[in-house]
Amino acid sequence: MAQPELKRELANRHVQLIAIGGTIGTGLFLGSGKAIQQAGPSIMFTYLIVGIAVFFVMRALGELLLSKAGYQSFTDIAEDYLGSRAAFITGWTYWFCWIMTAMADVIAVGVYVQYWFDIPQWVPAIVCLIILLGLNLLTVKNFGELEFWFALIKVITILALIGTGVVLLVMGFKTDAGSVTVTNLWEHGGVFPNGISGFLFSFQMVVFAYVGVELVGVSAAETSNPEKNIPSAINKIPLRILFFYVGALLVLLCINPWTELSPAESPFVKTFTLVGIPVAAGIINFVVLTSAASACNSGMFSTSRILYNLSKNRQASSQFAKLNKNHVPGNSLFISTLVISVGALLSKLIPEQAFGIVTTISAICFIWVWGVVLVCHIRYKKTRPELQAKSKFKAPFTPFINYVVLTLFAAILIIMLIAKETRPALLLTPLWFILLFLLHSIRSKKEKSSKIAKNIK
């Protein structure tokens, strides 16, 4: 009997909005406040630099995914070009950083609901997990629909902000913080008010802001027309970066002098409040709530598919490869959701430090995953020139740009080591990689012993 496979039920509109949702998240709505305080107006350059780097990672990933029909995620690619150890470490690392991110987001859901209802924060957090689990267990199309509407809410909010900002600029509107003018970008200490160090220290939060953009690659196995949908979604990333990140931040900083924004408060809430919208806090709280739910939804989807893929490659228990009647990896979804819920309860013990620790570890782990994609692409060009010649979606400026982006990622890790806030998490994260290295070594020895025993028999 033929084994059930993942269904290709994600339509073009799902893939497009998954790509948008992946580039608009908690890092922009919440993390940008802290990043602005570190870098001032120069934060726009940080988002632009990291955004361009991520685009080249995505172009490399897109070309690799479309070069071979059997690829279902970048763990398959790592296996093909770097071997089973790299695939094992990359797959489990990707699972780990999405688990960490989902933990933070599900707790955030509980916090945001408390804005309207005086209930313990764990109650809405668990309710959110149960609802998302139930919907994801039905069909992959449900995941696509959820992300479609979640992303649409984010897009409408940013469009409203940018539209409002342009009108206020033309009017020369005055707020409690002063006039709405482009001169706010340089009149309060210059574009680099905290010097180059402030600009450099903002990179960690900005890297975290782009976490999720690679979901286009994870969803490849369940996309109805990958040859069309994946290139279309990836090629639109630069415009989305310019518009949704740089454009939104430009408007924010024209309305508010950067000195008026608090790292503990969403700059979006502050902006809508300043322009006189009385329900601004409630509106933005709803948007941030859906953003957190969206990130948790993405985490459940990606972790379950990574576990499924690891199992198919014999790098995790065979139980994780089982699909339910709706062609969804139910066991993988259950275990990922269980870990997220336990982590959410544990992270409640250190609510003030949890977000910073989780975002730093996530950023480090995603730099690893993105770096593996670039290294695999370099290997692909060297070892499979016949595939590269036939490619209809060639990554530009390679392999030169691969080395440039890898150098940038290495520099960001050095910056994290220098910064006091991110140094502890950076020093702890290698323990995860050492653990995976040892686990793979033990697994490999067991497999060799098993083969020898079979040959003797």
N, C-alpha and C positions, 0 to 999 in steps of 0.2 A: 504494500500500500504506500502511495506517495506521501511524503511528509508535508504537512501544511507549511506554507511560506507566508512571510509578511505581505500584506496586500498593498498595492500601489493605489491608494485612495486620496492622496493629497493632490488637489488640483492646483493650477497656476496661481489662483488668488490666495490659496493657503500658503504656498511657498513664498510668494511676494510679501505677505504680511508676517510670516515667520521671520523672514529676513529683516523686516522693519522692526518687529518686536525684539529681535535679537540685538539691534543696535540702539534701542531706546529702553532704558530700564532704571533700576534703583540707583545705579551710578550717576545718572543724569538728574533724576528728580530729587534725590537725597544727597548723594556723594558730591555733587557739584558745589554745594555750599562750602564744604570743607576745602575742596580743591581751589575754589576762588579765593578763600582766605589765605591759602599758601602762595598762590601765584599771582593774584590780582588779575588784571585784564589779559595778561600773557597766557592765561589758561586756555584761551582760544587756540593758541599755537600748539599747546600740549595735545588738545583734542585732535587737531589737524594732523600733527605728526604721527600719533598713534593710529589714527584713522587710516592714513595712507598706508602705514605698515600692515595693518590688518587687511586692507584691500588686496595687497600683493600676496598675503598668506592665502586669502580666499581664492584668488586667481590660480595659485599653485594647487590648492585643494580641488578646485573645480576641474582643472585639466587632468589631475590624477584620477579623480572619480569617474570621469567620462572616458578614460583611456582603456578601461577594462570593465566589461559588463558585470562581472562577478563581485565587484567592490560594493560593500554595503556601508562602510564607514572608514575612517582613517586608521582604525586598528588593522583592517585588512591590508591597507596600503603599507603600514609599518611592518607587518609580517612579511610582505612581499619584498620590500627593499632593505629592511634593517634586521630582519630575523625575528624569531619568536620572543626573545627576551624583550626587545624594544616594544613589540606589540603588546606583550603582557603588561609591562610597566606603563605604557601610554594608555591602554584601555582602562586599567584600574585607576590610574591617576585622573583620567577624565571623569570616571564615575565618582571618585572621591571629591573632586573640586565642585562638581554639581551638587553632590550631597551637602557639602559645606554651605554652598550658596543657598540651596533650598531650605536648609535649617534656619538661616537668618531671615529669609523671606516669609516663612510660615509664622515665625514669631512676630514679624512686622505686621502680618495680617491681624494677629490678635491685638497688637498695640493700636492699630488704626481703627479697629472696630470699637475700641474703648472710647473713641472720640464721641460716639453717639450713644453707646450702651455701657452702663456700669456693671460689667461682668468680668470674671477672671480672664486674663488674656489667653490662657491655654484652651479655653472652650471654643472660641471662634477659630483658633489655630487647628485644633483637631477636626472641627466641623469642615473647615476648608479642605483638609487633607482627605477626608472621607468622600466629600463631593467630587473632588478632582480624581480620586482613585476610581470611583464608580463610573465617571464619564470616560476615563481613559481605558477602562476595561472593556467598554462596549466596542468601539471601532477607532481606528487611527483618525478617521474623518472627524470624530468628536474633538480630538486634540487640535486638528487643523481649524475647526470652527471656533473653539475657545480662543486660540491664539489670534485668529482673524479679528474677533470682536475686541479682545483685550488690546491688540495693537491699534485698532481703529480709534479707541478711546484716547490712547496716548497721542496719536497723530492729530486728532481734533484739538486736544488741549494745546499742543505746541503751535498748531496753526492759529488758534485763537490768541495765544501769547504774541506770536510774531505779527499778526494782523493788528492787534491792539497797539503794539509797540510802534509800528510804522505810522499809524494814525496819530499817536501821541507825539512822535518826533516831528511830524509835519505841523502839528498844532503848536508845538513848543510848550506842551502841557507842564504845569508846575505841580509837584507833589510835596509832601512834608520833608522829603530829602533834598528838594531842589528842583531845578528844571530838567526836563527830559531832553537830553542833548548828546551828540556823539562825543563832545569834549569830556564827558564823564570817563571816557576810556583812558585819558592821559592826564587829567587835571588833579588827580588824587594820588600823587606820588609817582606818576609815570606808568608806562605799560608794564614795567618790571619793578613794582614798588618794593618787593622783598628781595630784590636782586636775583641773580642766576640761581642761587640755592633754593629759593622759594619756588621758582619755576621748575627746577629739577625734582623737588620733593613731591610735586603734584602728579608725577607720572604714575605712581602706584594706583591711586584712585581712578585715574583716567583709563588705565589698562583694565581695571575691574569694570568700568562703565561699558567696555566693548565685549565683555563676557557674554556669550550666547550667539554672536554673529555666525559662528561655525555650525549652528543648528541646521543651516541649509545643507551642510554635508551629512549630518547625522540622519536627516530625513530623506536622503537620496534613495534608500531602498524602498521607500513607501511613496515616492513621487510618481505620478501617473506618466509624465513625459520628461524624464531627467535631462535628455539632450537639449530640450528647449527651456524648461523651467529653471534649472540650476544656473546656466549662463545668464539668463535674463535677470534673476535675482542678484547674482554677484555683480554684474555690470552696473547695477543701479546703486551699489553701496557708496561710491564717491559722492553722488548727488545727495544721498541721504545724510552722509556725514556733514557735508557743507551746510545743508538746510536745517536738519533737526538738531545738530550739536552746535556747530559754529554759529549758525543763524540765530538759534534760540539764545545762546550765551551773549551774542552781540546785542540783541534786544534787551536782555536782562540787565546788562552792564550799562546800557544807555539810559534806561529808566532808573536804575539804582546805582549810585556810586558803589564800587566794590566794598568800600569801608562800612557801608550800611548793612551788609549781608552777614548773617550769623552762620557759623559752621554747624550749629545744632538745629537750624531751621531750614526748611526747603526754600530756596530762593524764588521758586514759583509762587508759593503762598505769599511771600513778602511782596512780590511784584503785583499780584492781583489785588492785594489789600491796599497798596499804595495808590492804585488807580481808581479806588473807590467802589469796588465790587463787594457789597456787604457779605455775600455768601461765599467769598473767595476761599476761605479756609476749608469750608465744607466741600466745595467743588474739588479742590486740589487733594483733600484727604481721600475723597472717593477715587480720584485718578491714581494716587499713590497706592491705595488699597488694591485696585485692579492690576497695577504694575507689579506689586508683590505677589499677588495670586498668579499672574502670568508667569513670573520667574519661577515660582514653585511648580506650576504646570509644566514648564519647559524642563525643569530639573527632573520631574518624575518621568517624562517622556524620554529624555536623553539617557538617564541612568538605566532605565529598563532596557533600552535598545543596546546600550553598551554591554550590559550583563548578558543579554541574548547573544550578542556577537562574540563575546568572550567564551561563552558556553559552546557555540557552534565551532569555535576554533580550539576546543578542548583546553581552555585556559581558566575555566570556571566549572562549577557543577553542571552536569547534564540537565538537571532540573530546570535551570534557567533558560534552556532552549525550547521548552515546551510552550506551544501556543494554544490559546483557548479557541472556542468555536468561532470567535470573531477575528481570528488570526492576529491576536494581540498576545505578547509574552506576559501572561498573567502572573506567573511566579516571580519573574523579575520585577514587575510592578509592585507586587506585595512586599517583597523584601526591601526594595528601595524606599517605599513609603514608610515601612516599619523603622528603618534606620533614621529617616528624616524626623519622624515623630519622637524617637528616643533622644536624638540630638537636640531637638527643639526644647524638650523638657530640661536637658542638662545645661544648655546654653542660657537658660533662665537664671541660673545661679550666678552668672557674670554678665548681666545685661549691658553694662557700660563698656566693657572691653570686647564683648563678643563680636560686634559688627566690624571693628578694626582688625581683629585677629582673622576672622573669616575672610574678609575682603583681601587681606594681604596674602593669605595662603592660597586663595582662589586665583589671584593674579599670578603668583609664582607657578602654580600648576598649569594654568592656561598658557603661560609663556613656554613651558615645556612642550605642551601639545602643539602649539603653533610652530615652535621650533622644529619639532619632529616632522611636521608637514613640509617645511622648507627643505630640510635635509633629505627627505624622501624624494622631493622634486628634483634636487640636484642629482641624486642617484638615478632617478628616472631618465634624466637627460643624458647621463653618461652611459648607462647600461641598456637602455631601450630606445635607441635613436629611431628605430623603425616605427615605434608607437608615437614618438614625438613628431615625426614627419607627417603622420596621418592625422594628427590632432586638429580638430576644428575649433578648439578653444584654447589656443596657446597662451600661456602666461607671458606677459611682456617683460623685456629687459632681463631675462634670466640667462645664466645663473647669477649675474652680477648683483641684481637687486636682492636675491636670496641672502647673499653674504652681508649686504648692507643692513637688511632687516634683522638678521641674526646678531650682528654687532650692536644694533640698537637695543635688542632684548637683553644682551649681556650687560650693556651700560645701565639699563633700568634695574637689573638685579644688583649691580654695584651700588646704585643710588639707594636701594632699599636696605642694603647692608650698612650704609653710612647713616641713614636716618634713624633716630632713636625709636620712633614709633613702630617702624616696620622691621627693625633688626631682630627682635626676639622670634617673630614668626618665620623670618627667613632662615634663621639658624636652626629652628626646629623642623622645618619642612624636609630637609635632607634625610631625616630619620624615616620618613615615609618611603622614600626611594630606596634606602638601604633595606628596609623591610621587604619591599617588593623584589629587590634583587635576590635576597636570600630565599624568599618563597619560590621564586622561579628556579633557582639552583636546586633546591630540595625536590621540586616537582620534576625537574629534568633528570635527576639521579634516580628517582622512583620509576620513571618511564623507561630509562635505560636498563634498570634492574629487571623490570617486567619483561622487556624484549629479550634479554639474555635468558631469563627463565623459560620463556616460550620456545626459544631456539633449542635449549637443552632437551626439552620434552619432545 
